[in-house]
């Protein structure tokens, strides 16, 4: 699942940069020169950790946890977006 998440993450970052949803370099708190290496490092650590956990966690349980985390992330994004729209 990591390659899928990495591809989705890269597409998300590129889309946000292209459409101005992210502050430009020097204006935000996180410099893009740190963002991309951070993404790569995080994905590689996820692959290593996932490989180790795959030995002890049943696939069905892993899928259930992944879906719950994805759902919570989506809910958080919806709440954040709604608050930003409502607060102007």
Steps between C-alpha positions, in 0.01 A plus 500: 500500500796735550557561125133591466517743793826648372350558155188656649712718729719624216193573286345688792809715560543579129131590465510726804813673371352549152170640624643718777362309795846501659706805585800559277857440607610746765147600599399191692631322804621193312756540223442282194865392513415326826156380394599261219789328684269472800237326288755256358646422844153452649396262220821296534451474878137398438612224265751371757250515786226346283727213405569423864138536607381279211661205677278537808184685390243309293422663160131547579584684820759715322244597233245588768749724682601665171136573416431644845807726478405611148146572616623703797733694272216574259273606784771731633545653154126555464473663842804720437370607158154571635639711784719695256209567264261600776753723680590673173 
